[in-house]
């Protein structure tokens, strides 16, 4: 429902794929994950996935792809929210982080990609030209991080410019009860 409604609102076509959602989760974990995952989905639809005409120029399928994948791994529960959109512009993130005084240029030079991508979860951080009511990127990524940390988890971000972005939520499996279906 939410993906269809939002994609219509932003004028984009998006195919939602869910994988590995066939296990039972503790109610408190589900409640704790609803908001962060909803925000990540909104973010992907609004900022990640390009408009159909832009996708066409890039020789991508007109409909964007949004994949929600959940699976257990090494005693932890992994939830991936992946889009095949534009990816996160590292240079934009770098200049915004320096501009906001979160880091010096010298410190930035020594940072790896994962650390730089983590700036998008700093409170009030946004690379959006204008903030809108759908995701307001930056107004909320910090809340996503806080909510996941409250559940004892962490977030990793992987992004390839022009190819897409993956937000990986890593949660302790003690919260997840897997049923052998």
C-alpha positions in Angstrom: 0.0 0.0 0.0 2.5 2.6 1.2 4.9 2.0 -1.7 2.2 2.2 -4.3 0.7 5.4 -2.8 4.0 7.1 -2.4 5.4 6.1 -5.8 2.3 7.6 -7.4 2.7 10.8 -5.3 6.3 11.3 -6.5 5.5 10.3 -10.1 7.7 7.2 -10.1 7.0 3.5 -11.0 8.4 1.2 -8.4 8.3 -2.6 -8.0 8.5 -3.8 -4.5 10.1 -7.3 -3.9 10.1 -8.9 -0.4 12.4 -11.8 0.3 12.8 -14.2 3.2 10.0 -12.6 5.3 8.7 -16.1 6.3 9.6 -16.1 10.0 7.9 -14.9 13.1 9.4 -11.9 14.9 8.9 -10.8 18.4 6.1 -8.2 18.5 8.3 -5.6 20.1 10.9 -6.0 17.3 8.2 -5.7 14.7 6.8 -2.5 16.3 10.4 -1.2 16.6 11.1 -1.9 13.0 7.9 -0.4 11.4 9.0 3.2 11.6 12.7 2.8 10.6 11.7 0.6 7.6 8.9 2.9 6.6 11.4 5.8 6.6 14.0 3.9 4.6 11.3 3.0 2.0 10.1 6.6 1.8 13.8 7.7 1.4 14.4 5.2 -1.4 11.2 6.3 -3.2 11.9 10.0 -2.9 15.7 10.3 -3.1 17.0 7.0 -4.4 14.9 6.0 -7.3 14.9 8.3 -10.2 12.0 9.6 -12.3 11.1 7.3 -15.2 12.5 9.8 -17.8 15.9 9.9 -15.9 16.0 6.1 -15.7 15.3 5.8 -19.4 18.3 8.1 -20.2 20.5 5.8 -18.0 19.2 2.7 -19.8 17.5 1.4 -16.6 14.1 -0.2 -16.5 11.5 2.6 -16.1 10.2 1.1 -12.9 12.6 1.3 -10.0 13.2 -1.7 -7.9 12.9 -1.7 -4.1 13.8 -4.9 -2.3 13.1 -5.7 1.3 15.0 -8.8 2.4 15.2 -10.3 5.8 17.2 -13.3 6.9 19.1 -14.7 9.9 22.9 -14.7 9.7 25.4 -15.8 12.4 23.1 -15.3 15.4 21.8 -12.0 14.0 18.8 -10.9 12.1 19.6 -8.9 8.9 17.1 -6.7 7.1 18.2 -5.1 3.8 16.3 -2.2 2.2 17.8 -1.9 -1.3 17.0 0.3 -4.2 18.3 0.4 -7.8 18.3 4.2 -7.8 20.9 7.0 -8.0 23.0 6.1 -5.0 24.3 8.6 -2.5 26.6 11.3 -3.8 29.7 10.9 -1.6 31.1 14.3 -2.7 27.9 16.0 -1.7 27.9 14.2 1.7 31.6 15.2 2.2 31.1 18.9 1.5 27.9 19.1 3.6 29.6 17.4 6.5 32.5 19.8 6.4 30.2 22.8 5.9 28.2 21.8 8.9 31.3 21.5 11.0 30.9 17.8 11.7 34.4 17.1 10.5 37.5 19.0 9.2 38.7 18.6 5.6 41.8 17.0 7.0 39.9 14.4 9.0 37.6 13.8 6.0 40.6 12.9 3.9 41.4 10.0 6.3 37.9 8.6 6.4 36.7 5.6 4.4 33.5 5.4 2.4 31.4 3.7 5.2 32.3 6.5 7.7 31.4 9.2 5.2 28.1 7.6 4.4 27.3 7.5 8.1 27.1 11.3 8.1 23.7 11.0 6.5 22.5 9.7 9.9 23.7 12.8 11.8 20.8 14.9 13.3 19.5 17.5 10.8 21.9 16.3 8.0 20.5 16.6 4.5 21.9 16.9 1.0 18.4 17.5 -0.4 18.0 20.8 -2.3 14.6 21.1 -0.8 13.0 19.1 2.0 9.5 17.8 1.3 6.9 15.9 3.3 7.6 12.5 1.8 11.0 11.8 3.4 12.6 15.1 4.4 16.0 13.3 4.1 18.1 14.2 7.1 15.0 14.9 9.2 14.7 11.4 10.2 17.7 9.3 9.3 19.1 10.1 12.8 15.8 8.8 14.2 16.1 5.6 12.1 19.5 5.1 13.6 18.3 5.8 17.2 15.4 3.4 16.8 17.6 0.6 15.5 20.1 1.2 18.3 17.3 1.0 20.9 16.7 -2.5 19.6 20.3 -3.3 20.2 21.1 -3.1 16.5 23.1 -1.1 14.0 22.9 0.2 10.4 25.4 -0.2 7.6 25.0 1.8 4.4 26.3 0.6 1.0 25.9 2.9 -2.0 27.2 2.9 -5.6 26.5 6.2 -7.5 24.2 5.5 -10.4 23.6 1.9 -9.3 21.7 2.0 -6.0 21.8 2.0 -2.2 21.4 -0.6 0.4 20.6 0.1 4.0 21.4 -3.0 6.2 19.8 -3.3 9.6 21.7 -5.7 11.8 19.7 -6.8 14.9 20.4 -9.3 17.7 18.6 -12.6 16.9 17.5 -12.9 20.5 14.7 -10.6 19.5 13.7 -12.7 16.6 12.0 -16.0 17.0 12.4 -18.0 13.8 9.7 -20.5 13.1 10.6 -23.4 10.9 7.8 -23.1 8.3 
